[in-house]
Amino acid sequence: MGNVDLSHDTIYEVIEIQQSSYRLEGDRKEPALYDKRMFDIVDPTIPEGYIYQFCYEDSEEFHEDEDGFIWRDFEEEYNITPKCFAQRAFFDFYFDRHEEQVAIYNEYIKNRNKSA
């Protein structure tokens, strides 16, 4: 796996599901994103308390085809995450070491480890 912060043949719990990636704690105990194609799913169950969020963003550019049909590009994204992380850019704030997000994340991990 190269320089990836993961160990071979180890089961990791997914913290967040995005369109093409999973967020999980790797061996350095940081919630990083990893390409979904790197993993085999051993349990597809989504834990209770996770929520689905959908984001749809239009581009600013319009396009016209030869028949005069006009459209705009758009990007659809989603994530499935514990409700406590369901704020825009939560992990950006976490990695910028904002106190609130760090505390929320640490509390989530503490509670998750208690129930494991």
Disulfide bonds with the S-S distance in Angstrom:
none
